[in-house]
């Protein structure tokens, strides 16, 4: 995206990420820097640190960032040959940046863009504010872990999140909104209202619905079934596992290998937990011949599917490893496509 097309708030949030990295390096020499992009309402930066950080350390980092902002350090852009940029990061013992430069070189990039903020230099396309003094309202929010480049085979880094807004009032209002939303967080309300629980003995990402939670689930299914039946959907039930060959034919095995559970060998046959309902519904359709008068055929199921979500990414009921979805597949003639889409 061209620099002039980036909004000022995005530039400010991006610049905040660089100020955070500069602050961390000044407070903790020896820290290794990863990446620090803009995200919704703020920014984050990943680090490999010489000591663990907790949220009690955030005020210290904020204070250092404020000093850098008040110093009004220029954020200067420069274009360097790949070899020179890599040499600088090697000299500063920044292996993650060296890795990124090497990757760019393999892609055929000959020159890379760097930004400096005082003694801090980062590999970055930008754009940024002209100087740190232009940064307005910010606050460091939380700390979490993140694998380098989201690959669990890579080192676990410390991710520091921050918020940034045009005014202190906007920042304050957003913090109030976050506080109110946390009170209503389903991960908090679920156990409090005895609706569901997460048990480490059962496994990560495998929620258990209590009696009360099951009543709510059943009522939702009842309502959805009534709505679907009114639109002439027919309900089917399919198993929780299937032959690997079925998912190879559908393409789910190859295309979503990383999010599928590994196959199980059962009496010489390879089976796997169902990643999607689609192949099963197609088998039901193939089981008999249909006249054009039978179409459209609308098959629906509340089917449980299984996804091997990464352990660090599962969360409450919104990111799980076993999920029941209200799924449907329509078998129609080509000329009916437009009218069916309008009904959805």
N, C-alpha and C positions, 0 to 999 in steps of 0.2 A: 504494500500500500504506500503511495507517495506520502512524503512527510507532511505536505500541506493539507492532506486529507484527514490527518489524525486530529481529533478534537483536543482542545487545551487540557481537558480533564484527564484524558488518556496520557498525554505528555507528562502531566504532573504526577500521575500515579506511577508511570514508568520511571520518572526521575526519583521518586521516593524509594523505589526498589534499589536504585544505585546508591542513594544516600544511606540506606540500610546496610548495604554490602560494605560501603566505605567505613561505616561506624563499627561494624563487626570486626573488620580487619584491623582497625586502629585499637580496639579494645582487646582483641584476641589474636595477636600475631601468630601465624601458623595455620589459621583457618583456611580451608579450601572452599572456593566459591563454585556454585553450580550455575543455575539459571534463575532469572528473576523477572517474570512477565507481569503484564497488567491482567487483572481479573475483574470480575464484576464488583464494583464499589471499592476496588483497591488494588493490592499487589501482593506478591510473596517473593521470597528468595530462599534458595536451598543452599545449605552449608554443610561441610564436614568440619566439625569443631574439635578443638583440643580438649574440651570438657563438656559435659552435658549441660543443656540450658533448661530452665523451667520458666514458667510465666512470671515468677518473681524477678527474673532478670530483665523483663521487658521495660520497666521504668528506666533502668540504667541505659539500655539501648536507645530509648526515646530521648533521653537527655543528651546523649552524644549526637544523635541525629539533629536535634534542635541547634546544637553548637555549629554543626556543619551548615545547616540552613542559614543561620544568622551570619556566618562567615561569607555568605553569598559567593560560594565557589563557582567558577564557570564550569559548565558542562560542555566540553569541547570535543568535536567530532574530527576524526582523522581516518584516512584510508591508507592501509599498509599492505605490502605484499604478504602473502601467506607465510612465507619463511620468516620474515621479520616479526610478524605477530606471534607466531609460534615460539620464536626465540625469547620474546619478552615474557610470555607466560611460563616458559620453562625456567627462566631466570628467577621468576617470582614463585616458583614451586606451586603452580596451579594446574594440576594434571587434568582436571575436568575441562578446563578451557583448551588445553592442548588437544584433548580428545575431540572437541568440537571443531577446532581448526583443521585437524587431520581429516575429519569427516567432510568438511567443506572442500578441502583440496581434492579428495577423491571424487567429489561431484563436479570437479572441473573449475572451481572458483580459484581465481588467481590473486585477488585482493579482497581484504575483509575490512569492515567498518569497526572502529573502536571508539569508545567515549571515555574521556578522562574526567575525574572529579578530584582535584587535588592530586595526591599520589596514587589514587585508585584508578585503574584502567580496566575496562570491561569490553568483552566482545559483544557488540550490539549494533543492530541496524538503526536503532532509534525509532522515531525522533524523541528529543528531550526538550525541556525548557532551556533557555539560554544560561540560566544559573540557578543555584540551589535556593537563592533568596526569593524566587518566584513561587516556591512551594507554600501552600496555604495551610489548610487544616488536615492533620493526619493523626493516626493513633495506631500503635501496634496492637494486634488483636489476640493472637494465639500462636501456639507452637505445636507442630505435629511432626511425624516422621514421613519420609517419602523416599522411595528407591530412586536412585539416579536414573534418569530417562525412563521412569516407570517400569523398569525391568527388575524383578525381584532377585535376579542373579547378580545385580550390581549392588554397591554399598548403600546402606540406609543413611540418608542425609537428614539433617534437621531443617524443617521448613518453617520459616517465620512469616506469618501473615500480617498484613496491615491494611488499614482503611485510609482513604484520602478523598477529601471533598473540597469544593470551592470556598466554603465558608465554615466557620465554627458552628454556626446554627445548623447547617445541613448535617455535619458530623454528629452533633448532639442528637438531632432528631433520628438519625439512623441508629445510633446506639440505643435510644429508647425503643425503637422498633425491634431491634435485636433482642433486647431484654424481654419485651412482651412476647415475642415469638418463642423464646426459650421456655417461657411459662406454659406455652401451649404445644411444645414439642411432643410428638407422639411417643418418642423414646422415654419421655418422662411420664406422660399421662398413662401410657399403656400399663406399666407395672402398678402405678398408683391406683388405677381403676380396676385392676385385676382383669385385664383384657388379654395380655400376652406376656411371655417371658422369654428371655434368651439364656440358655443354659450351656456353659462351657462343656459340660459332660455330654450333651447332645451334639454340639459342634457349632463352629462359627457360621453365622448366616442362616441358621435353621431355627426360626422362631416357633414357639409352641403357643397355640391359642388355648386359653382357658375356657371354662364353660361359658362365661359371659362373652368372651371374644368370639366363640363359635356361634353363639346366638346371633350376634351382629353379622357375622359372615353368612350364615344361613339366610337371614332376612335379605341381605343384599343379593344373594343368588336367586332367591325367590322372586324379587322384584325384576331382576334382569331377565330371568326366564319368561316372565309374563310379557315383558317388552319384546323379547325376541320371538316368542310364540305368535304374538300379534303380527309380526312381519314374516310369518311362515318359515321360521328357522326350525330345523329338525335337530334334536339333540342326540349325540352319540357319546360313547365312553371308550377310551383307549387305554392300553396298559402304560405303566410307568417306565418300562424298558423296551428295547427293540433290538433287532439285529443290526450290527454295524453296517452290513451290506445295504440295509434300507437307507441309512443316513449317508452312505457313500453315493447311492443313486440320487438322493435329493440334493447332495452337495453340502449338507450341514457338517458332515465329518471333516471334509477338507477345508472348507472356508471358515469354520468357527472352531478349529481344533483347540486353540488355546483356552476357549471358554467351555469346552466339553469335558465331562468326566472321562477318565481313561476307560477303555474297554475292559470287560470282564470275560474271562474264558469259562464257558459253561458247557461241559461235555463236548468239547471240541468246537463249539460255536462261539464266536465273539459277539457279546451283547454290550449294550451301554445304556445308561440312564437317558431318558428321553429329553433331548434339548429343545425340541419343538413338536407341536402337534401336527403340522402340515403333512408330513409323509404318511401318517396314520390315516388321516382323513382322505387322502388320495387313494389309499388302499381300499377304504370303504366304498369310494366312488367307483373304483375299477371292478368291484366285486360283481356288478350286474350291468346289464345294458339298459340304456335310457333312451326313450323317445324324446324328440324335441319338445313334445308336450309335457314331459316331466321336468323340463328346465324352466327357470333356474332352480337348481338344487342348492339349498343353503344349509350347510352342516355347522352345528355349534357345539361347543364343549367347554366346560369348566375344567380344564386339564392342567395337571401339575407337571411342570417342566423343571429341569435341573441345569443350573449354570455354575461353572467352577469360577466364581468371582474370586478375585484376590482377597486374601484374608484382611489386608489393611483397608480394603475398599467396601467391605460389607457394612451395612448400617441400618439398624432398626428393621423396619418393614419395607424400606424404600430400596434397599440393595441387598438381596438375599441370594442364597444358593438353591433354594427350592421355592417356587412361586406358582400359585394357581392363577391362570389367566383365563379371562372370558374370550375365548378364541372362536373364530368362525372362518369358514372357507366357502366361497361361492363358485359353483360350477354353472357357467352360463354360455349362451351363444354369443359370438362376437358382436352382433348387432344390438345385443341387450346391455352392453358394457356401460354406455353413457347413462341409461336410465337406472341401472343398479347403483352406479356411483352416486347419483343424485339422492338415492334413498338412504345411503349410509350416514 
